[in-house]
Amino acid sequence: MNAPSLSPSAAAPVSGTDLLLWVAIPYICLAVFVVGHVWRYRQDQFGWTTHTSQLLEHRWLRWGSPLFHLGAFMVIAGHVVGLAVPDSWTEAVGITEHAYHTTAVWAGSVAGVAMVAGLGMLCARRLLNRQIRLGTDRSDKILFPLLSATVLLGITATAAHNVFGAGYDYRSTVSVWFRGLFVLQPKPEAIAGAPLLFQLHALTAFLLFAAWPFTRLVHVWSAPVGYLVRPYLVYRRRTAQAPASASRRAA
């Protein structure tokens, strides 16, 4: 694998399109993400579930769900480090840029393959099983294509540029733009020159954030963490009563 290039191309002047794509749309999506969750929690607590279809089909779900969730956890962890942690921090603790990118590319590829395989199984069972297909609501018809596009664009960008390509250092461009949004110092010029696949991946990810509160994805905020620390349930066995006939004979 070729070493990633560490010098991003010179930033182009910021246009109105760049401001729309890389400032306005992300902030709108983040606002919908926050307000939408508040609205959903107050208006639809009974619908705050995974809408599981396990009773309708279990074989594909048994393999697809663990693969998807394991891959998703790994991908999210990789994105948190890659987007939120500056490269100067990782270098300060002794992780060189080459070591970081090598680990990120191969670990991310494994996580991406697991996530794609699991998501493919979940989508296939929904399409091929008539009962599950009929139970698919409008939010699922938006969620599954959008989630699939986000995942496929991400793994395709990694494969095209950092596995089979010359290498691309997204931490000096995409990550700078991403962090700038959250400190209210947006830098659209940092992502404007990024490869198209990375740009599309970023846009679909923010659209996914906007759709999140209105889909089954809200269940991630209801993880049963309290189950780990709850007290044990104590069961007491009832003493069986003697049959009435036996009591009369004893008398």
C-alpha positions in Angstrom: 0.0 0.0 0.0 1.3 3.4 -0.9 1.9 6.0 1.8 -0.8 8.6 2.0 0.0 12.1 0.7 0.2 14.5 3.6 0.0 17.8 1.8 -3.5 18.7 0.7 -4.0 20.7 -2.4 -4.2 24.5 -2.2 -7.6 25.6 -1.0 -9.9 27.1 -3.7 -11.9 30.3 -3.1 -15.1 29.6 -1.3 -18.2 29.9 -3.5 -21.8 30.2 -2.7 -22.3 26.5 -3.5 -19.6 25.6 -1.0 -21.3 27.7 1.7 -24.6 25.9 0.9 -23.1 22.4 0.9 -20.6 22.6 3.6 -22.1 25.2 6.0 -25.8 25.7 5.6 -26.8 22.0 5.0 -24.7 20.6 7.8 -26.1 23.1 10.3 -29.7 22.5 9.1 -29.2 18.8 9.5 -27.7 19.1 13.0 -30.6 21.4 14.0 -33.2 18.9 12.7 -31.3 16.1 14.6 -31.5 17.9 17.9 -35.1 19.4 17.6 -36.4 16.2 16.0 -35.2 14.0 18.9 -36.9 16.3 21.4 -40.1 16.3 19.4 -40.0 12.5 18.9 -39.5 11.9 22.6 -42.4 14.1 23.6 -44.8 13.0 21.0 -44.0 9.4 20.2 -42.5 7.6 23.2 -44.4 4.4 22.4 -42.8 4.4 18.9 -39.3 4.8 20.4 -38.3 1.2 19.6 -36.4 -0.9 17.1 -39.6 -2.1 15.5 -38.1 -5.6 15.5 -39.4 -8.2 13.1 -37.6 -11.1 14.9 -40.9 -13.1 15.2 -41.4 -13.0 11.5 -37.9 -14.2 10.5 -35.0 -15.2 12.6 -32.4 -17.0 10.5 -31.1 -14.0 8.5 -31.5 -11.7 11.5 -29.4 -14.0 13.7 -26.3 -13.3 11.5 -27.1 -9.9 9.9 -27.8 -8.0 13.1 -24.6 -8.8 15.0 -22.5 -8.2 11.9 -24.1 -4.9 11.2 -23.9 -3.7 14.8 -20.3 -4.8 15.4 -19.2 -3.2 12.2 -21.2 0.0 13.0 -19.5 0.3 16.5 -16.1 -0.1 14.9 -16.8 2.4 12.2 -18.2 5.0 14.6 -15.2 4.6 16.8 -12.9 5.1 13.8 -14.8 8.2 12.7 -14.6 9.7 16.2 -10.9 9.3 16.3 -10.3 10.3 12.7 -12.6 13.3 12.6 -12.6 14.6 16.2 -9.0 14.0 17.2 -6.4 16.2 15.5 -3.3 14.5 14.0 -1.1 16.5 16.3 -2.7 14.8 19.3 -2.0 11.3 18.0 1.5 12.2 17.1 2.0 13.6 20.6 1.3 10.2 22.1 3.8 8.5 19.8 1.5 7.4 17.0 3.1 8.3 13.7 0.9 9.4 10.7 1.9 6.4 8.7 1.1 4.0 11.6 -2.3 5.7 12.1 -3.3 5.6 8.5 -2.2 2.0 8.1 -4.2 0.9 11.1 -7.2 3.1 10.2 -7.3 1.8 6.6 -7.2 -1.9 7.4 -9.2 -1.8 10.6 -11.8 0.4 8.9 -11.9 -2.0 5.9 -12.7 -4.9 8.1 -15.3 -3.0 10.0 -16.8 -1.7 6.7 -17.0 -5.2 5.2 -18.7 -6.5 8.3 -21.2 -3.6 8.3 -21.9 -3.9 4.6 -22.4 -7.7 4.9 -24.8 -7.3 7.9 -26.7 -4.5 6.3 -27.0 -6.5 3.1 -28.5 -9.4 5.0 -31.0 -7.1 6.8 -32.0 -5.4 3.6 -32.3 -8.8 1.8 -34.6 -10.3 4.4 -36.8 -7.2 4.3 -37.1 -7.4 0.5 -37.5 -11.2 0.2 -39.8 -11.9 3.1 -43.3 -10.8 2.2 -44.5 -10.3 5.8 -41.6 -8.1 6.7 -41.8 -6.2 3.4 -45.5 -5.5 4.0 -44.6 -4.3 7.5 -42.0 -1.8 6.3 -43.2 1.7 7.0 -42.3 5.0 5.2 -39.4 5.8 7.6 -37.7 2.5 6.8 -38.1 3.2 3.0 -36.0 6.3 3.6 -33.6 5.0 6.2 -32.4 1.8 4.5 -31.4 3.4 1.2 -29.9 6.4 2.9 -27.9 4.3 5.4 -26.8 2.0 2.6 -25.6 4.9 0.5 -23.6 6.4 3.4 -21.9 3.1 4.2 -21.1 2.2 0.6 -19.8 5.6 -0.2 -17.5 5.5 2.9 -16.0 2.1 2.2 -15.7 2.9 -1.6 -13.8 6.2 -0.8 -11.5 4.3 1.5 -10.9 1.5 -1.0 -10.4 3.8 -4.0 -8.1 6.3 -2.4 -6.3 4.6 0.5 -6.3 0.9 -0.4 -5.9 0.8 -4.1 -5.1 4.5 -4.7 -2.1 6.7 -3.9 -3.5 7.7 -0.5 -5.5 10.7 0.7 -5.0 12.4 4.1 -8.6 13.3 5.0 -7.5 14.4 8.5 -6.0 17.6 7.0 -9.1 18.5 5.0 -12.4 16.7 5.9 -11.6 16.5 9.6 -10.7 20.2 9.8 -14.0 21.1 8.2 -15.9 18.7 10.5 -14.4 20.1 13.7 -14.9 23.6 12.6 -18.6 23.1 12.4 -18.8 22.2 16.1 -16.7 25.1 17.3 -18.7 27.5 15.2 -15.8 28.3 12.9 -16.8 26.5 9.7 -14.1 26.1 7.1 -15.8 25.0 3.9 -12.6 25.5 1.9 -11.1 22.6 3.8 -13.5 20.1 2.2 -14.2 21.9 -1.0 -11.1 20.4 -2.6 -11.6 16.9 -1.2 -12.3 13.9 -3.6 -15.9 13.6 -4.7 -16.4 10.3 -2.9 -15.4 11.8 0.5 -17.7 14.8 -0.2 -20.7 12.6 -1.1 -20.0 10.4 2.0 -20.1 13.5 4.2 -23.3 14.9 2.7 -25.2 11.6 3.0 -24.0 11.2 6.6 -25.5 14.6 7.5 -28.7 13.8 5.7 -28.7 10.6 7.8 -28.4 12.7 10.9 -31.4 14.7 9.8 -33.5 11.6 9.2 -32.3 9.9 12.4 -35.0 11.2 14.9 -37.8 10.0 12.6 -36.6 6.5 12.2 -35.9 3.4 14.2 -32.4 4.7 14.8 -33.6 6.5 17.9 -33.4 3.1 19.7 -29.6 3.6 20.1 -30.3 6.2 22.8 -32.3 3.6 24.8 -29.5 1.1 25.3 -30.3 -1.0 28.5 -27.2 0.4 30.3 -29.1 0.2 33.6 -29.3 -3.6 33.2 -25.6 -3.9 34.0 -25.9 -2.3 37.5 -29.4 -3.2 38.5 -29.8 -5.4 41.7 -30.5 -9.1 41.3 -34.1 -10.3 41.2 -34.8 -12.7 44.0 -37.3 -15.4 43.3 -38.9 -17.4 46.2 -40.4 -20.8 45.6 -43.9 -21.3 46.8 -44.5 -24.3 49.1 -46.7 -26.7 47.3 -50.0 -27.3 49.2 -51.0 -30.8 49.9 -54.1 -32.1 47.9 -57.4 -31.8 49.8 -58.0 -35.6 49.5 -54.7 -36.4 51.2 -55.5 -33.9 54.0 -58.8 -35.6 54.6 -57.2 -39.1 54.7 -54.6 -37.9 57.2 -57.4 -36.5 59.5 
